[in-house]
Amino acid sequence: MFNLRRPALPRDPEAERQRIRRALILPLFGIGILVAVQILQGLLHGDLSRLGILPRDPIGVLGIITSPLIHGSWGHLLSNASALWVLGALSLYGFPRATRLALPLIWLMGGLGVWLFGREAVHIGASGLTHGLMFFAVVIGIRRRDALSIALALIVLFLYGSMLWGVIPSSPGISFEAHLFGAVIGSLCGGLLYRRDPFPVYRRYDWEDEEDQGNPDTHTRGGRPIVDIDDESAARVLEVGSRQPKSAEDDGDRG
């Protein structure tokens, strides 16, 4: 069941601002590497496509590492770079710990899938990463089922829902295999890593206490803390998981 309760305000606004800045800036470093490789390819007047994945070829296995760095044109690069920045920023903001584990897995395991099962062609480009991040953000949002995760998943679907069609063959010049295996690994990461990041703390109001009288688990929902908000004091987080009767010494508020 989805939990669409409104999250509590951040307890440390400066930490929240830093989290946003990191989410926006970190993907730019990766995009900068892609741009640098493309510039280098132009300066050398060379073709780096040989660094792509050549399925089942002993030398082509190196492309598992290098193929996302190589693009056939600036148009190809820019389309992937914009998607990488948006999807990377949304994922790092919503699920920073899970994303830092998922991205290298999508890169390496998705590339391995292409090398094992792809067509006899050279596969280049970062579109496997973009599809992996898109499916990762959607699946992890469904698995976590909180308001922020669902909102991020809906934004991703609205912006990049057309990637769903990228996992089926469409054009001989497009590596649907990279899209497919990126999507598979991204989905698996979303399904397995959804607990890596803490779940949000929720707002709670006095009228909810009246409805929940007699419920021994009043201050938890699914094992997640809920913030009490009253008219006389600031919000406070109550201890989670304790269902034992309180002693006289425990009558005070818990911080």
C-alpha positions as CSV (number, residue, x, y, z in Angstrom):
1,M,0.0,0.0,0.0
2,F,1.3,3.4,-0.9
3,N,2.1,5.8,1.9
4,L,1.4,9.3,0.6
5,R,1.6,11.2,3.9
6,R,3.3,14.6,3.8
7,P,7.0,14.4,4.9
8,A,8.1,16.5,7.8
9,L,10.2,19.6,7.1
10,P,14.0,18.8,7.1
11,R,15.5,19.2,10.6
12,D,18.7,20.7,9.1
13,P,17.9,23.0,6.1
14,E,21.6,23.4,5.3
15,A,22.1,19.7,5.0
16,E,19.1,19.6,2.7
17,R,20.6,22.3,0.5
18,Q,23.9,20.4,0.3
19,R,22.0,17.3,-0.7
20,I,20.4,19.2,-3.6
21,R,23.7,20.7,-4.7
22,R,25.4,17.3,-4.7
23,A,22.5,15.8,-6.7
24,L,22.8,18.6,-9.3
25,I,26.6,18.8,-9.5
26,L,27.8,15.2,-9.3
27,P,26.3,14.1,-12.6
28,L,28.0,17.0,-14.3
29,F,31.4,15.4,-13.6
30,G,30.4,12.3,-15.5
31,I,29.1,14.4,-18.4
32,G,32.3,16.3,-18.4
33,I,34.2,13.1,-19.0
34,L,32.0,12.2,-21.9
35,V,32.4,15.6,-23.5
36,A,36.2,15.4,-23.0
37,V,36.4,12.1,-24.8
38,Q,34.3,13.4,-27.7
39,I,36.5,16.5,-28.0
40,L,39.6,14.2,-27.9
41,Q,38.1,12.1,-30.7
42,G,37.6,15.2,-32.8
43,L,41.1,16.5,-32.2
44,L,42.7,13.2,-33.1
45,H,40.4,12.9,-36.2
46,G,40.1,9.3,-35.1
47,D,37.3,6.8,-34.6
48,L,37.2,5.4,-31.0
49,S,34.3,3.1,-31.8
50,R,36.8,0.2,-31.6
51,L,36.5,0.8,-27.8
52,G,32.9,-0.3,-27.9
53,I,31.5,-3.7,-27.0
54,L,32.1,-6.4,-29.5
55,P,30.0,-9.3,-28.3
56,R,31.8,-12.5,-27.5
57,D,35.1,-11.2,-28.7
58,P,38.0,-11.5,-26.2
59,I,39.2,-8.0,-27.0
60,G,35.8,-6.6,-27.3
61,V,35.1,-7.4,-23.7
62,L,37.1,-4.3,-22.8
63,G,34.2,-2.3,-24.2
64,I,32.2,-3.2,-21.1
65,I,34.2,-0.5,-19.4
66,T,34.8,1.9,-22.2
67,S,31.7,1.8,-24.5
68,P,29.5,4.2,-22.4
69,L,32.3,6.9,-22.9
70,I,32.2,6.7,-26.7
71,H,29.6,8.3,-28.9
72,G,29.2,8.4,-32.7
73,S,28.3,12.1,-32.9
74,W,27.7,15.2,-30.8
75,G,23.9,14.8,-31.3
76,H,24.2,11.3,-29.8
77,L,26.2,12.6,-26.9
78,L,24.0,15.5,-26.1
79,S,20.8,13.4,-26.1
80,N,22.4,11.0,-23.6
81,A,24.1,13.7,-21.6
82,S,20.8,15.6,-20.9
83,A,19.1,12.4,-19.8
84,L,22.0,11.4,-17.6
85,W,22.0,14.7,-15.9
86,V,18.3,14.8,-15.1
87,L,18.0,11.1,-14.2
88,G,21.2,11.2,-12.2
89,A,20.1,14.3,-10.3
90,L,16.7,12.9,-9.4
91,S,18.1,9.6,-8.4
92,L,20.9,11.1,-6.3
93,Y,18.5,13.4,-4.6
94,G,15.9,10.8,-3.7
95,F,18.1,7.7,-3.1
96,P,21.8,8.8,-2.9
97,R,23.1,5.6,-1.3
98,A,21.3,3.2,-3.6
99,T,22.2,5.2,-6.7
100,R,25.9,5.1,-5.9
101,L,25.7,1.3,-5.8
102,A,23.3,1.0,-8.7
103,L,25.2,3.1,-11.3
104,P,28.4,1.0,-11.4
105,L,26.2,-2.2,-11.5
106,I,24.2,-0.9,-14.4
107,W,27.4,0.1,-16.2
108,L,29.3,-3.2,-15.7
109,M,26.5,-5.8,-15.6
110,G,24.5,-4.2,-18.4
111,G,27.6,-4.1,-20.5
112,L,28.3,-7.8,-19.7
113,G,24.8,-8.7,-20.8
114,V,25.4,-7.0,-24.2
115,W,28.8,-8.7,-24.6
116,L,27.2,-12.1,-23.9
117,F,24.0,-11.8,-25.8
118,G,24.2,-8.8,-28.2
119,R,24.3,-8.8,-31.9
120,E,27.5,-9.0,-33.9
121,A,28.1,-5.3,-34.0
122,V,30.1,-2.7,-32.1
123,H,27.9,-1.2,-29.3
124,I,28.8,2.3,-28.1
125,G,27.1,5.1,-26.1
126,A,25.7,5.7,-22.7
127,S,22.1,5.0,-23.5
128,G,22.3,1.8,-21.5
129,L,23.0,3.9,-18.4
130,T,20.1,6.3,-19.1
131,H,17.7,3.4,-19.5
132,G,19.1,1.7,-16.4
133,L,18.7,4.9,-14.3
134,M,15.1,5.4,-15.7
135,F,14.0,1.9,-14.7
136,F,15.9,2.1,-11.4
137,A,14.1,5.3,-10.4
138,V,10.7,3.9,-11.3
139,V,11.1,0.5,-9.6
140,I,12.7,1.9,-6.4
141,G,9.8,4.4,-6.2
142,I,7.3,1.7,-6.4
143,R,9.2,-0.5,-3.8
144,R,9.6,2.4,-1.3
145,R,6.0,3.6,-1.7
146,D,6.5,6.9,0.1
147,A,5.4,10.3,-1.2
148,L,8.8,11.5,-2.4
149,S,9.8,8.3,-4.1
150,I,6.4,8.1,-5.9
151,A,6.7,11.7,-7.0
152,L,10.2,11.2,-8.4
153,A,9.0,8.0,-10.2
154,L,6.1,9.9,-11.8
155,I,8.4,12.8,-12.9
156,V,10.8,10.2,-14.5
157,L,7.9,8.5,-16.3
158,F,6.6,11.9,-17.5
159,L,9.9,13.0,-18.9
160,Y,11.4,9.7,-20.1
161,G,8.5,7.2,-20.4
162,S,9.3,6.8,-24.1
163,M,12.4,4.8,-23.0
164,L,10.0,1.9,-22.3
165,W,9.9,1.4,-26.0
166,G,13.7,1.4,-26.3
167,V,14.1,-2.1,-25.0
168,I,12.5,-3.7,-28.1
169,P,14.2,-3.7,-31.5
170,S,13.4,-0.6,-33.6
171,S,16.3,0.3,-35.9
172,P,19.4,-1.6,-37.0
173,G,21.6,1.3,-36.0
174,I,20.3,1.4,-32.4
175,S,21.6,-1.0,-29.7
176,F,18.3,-2.1,-28.1
177,E,20.4,-4.7,-26.3
178,A,22.2,-2.0,-24.3
179,H,18.8,-0.5,-23.5
180,L,17.4,-3.8,-22.5
181,F,20.2,-5.0,-20.2
182,G,20.5,-1.6,-18.7
183,A,16.8,-1.6,-17.9
184,V,17.0,-5.2,-16.5
185,I,19.9,-4.4,-14.2
186,G,18.4,-1.0,-13.2
187,S,15.1,-2.7,-12.3
188,L,16.9,-5.3,-10.2
189,C,18.9,-2.6,-8.4
190,G,15.7,-0.7,-7.7
191,G,14.0,-3.8,-6.3
192,L,17.0,-4.9,-4.2
193,L,18.5,-1.6,-3.0
194,Y,15.3,0.2,-1.9
195,R,16.2,0.0,1.8
196,R,19.7,1.4,1.4
197,D,18.4,5.0,2.1
198,P,16.5,5.9,5.2
199,F,12.7,6.3,4.8
200,P,11.3,9.8,5.4
201,V,9.9,11.1,8.6
202,Y,6.2,12.1,8.4
203,R,4.1,14.8,9.8
204,R,1.5,13.9,12.4
205,Y,-1.4,16.0,13.7
206,D,-3.5,16.0,16.8
207,W,-6.6,14.8,15.1
208,E,-4.8,11.6,14.0
209,D,-4.0,10.8,17.6
210,E,-7.8,10.9,18.4
211,E,-8.4,8.4,15.5
212,D,-5.6,6.1,16.7
213,Q,-6.4,6.0,20.4
214,G,-5.9,2.5,21.7
215,N,-3.5,1.6,18.8
216,P,-0.2,0.4,20.5
217,D,1.7,1.4,17.3
218,T,0.3,4.9,17.1
219,H,3.6,6.6,16.3
220,T,4.9,4.2,13.6
221,R,3.6,3.3,10.2
222,G,5.4,0.3,8.6
223,G,8.2,0.7,11.1
224,R,8.9,4.3,10.0
225,P,8.9,7.2,12.4
226,I,6.1,9.8,12.5
227,V,6.6,13.3,13.7
228,D,4.1,14.7,16.3
229,I,3.0,18.3,15.7
230,D,1.0,20.1,18.3
231,D,0.0,23.7,18.9
232,E,2.3,24.3,21.8
233,S,5.6,22.9,20.9
234,A,7.8,22.1,17.9
235,A,7.7,18.8,16.1
236,R,9.4,15.9,17.9
237,V,10.2,12.4,16.7
238,L,9.0,9.7,19.0
239,E,10.9,6.5,19.6
240,V,10.0,3.8,17.0
241,G,9.3,0.2,17.5
242,S,8.9,0.0,21.3
243,R,5.6,-1.6,22.2
244,Q,6.5,-2.4,25.8
245,P,4.5,-0.5,28.5
246,K,6.2,2.6,29.7
247,S,7.5,2.9,33.3
248,A,7.0,6.0,35.4
249,E,10.5,7.2,34.5
250,D,9.5,7.1,30.8
251,D,6.6,9.6,31.0
252,G,8.6,12.4,29.6
253,D,8.9,13.2,25.9
254,R,11.6,11.3,24.0
255,G,13.8,13.4,21.8
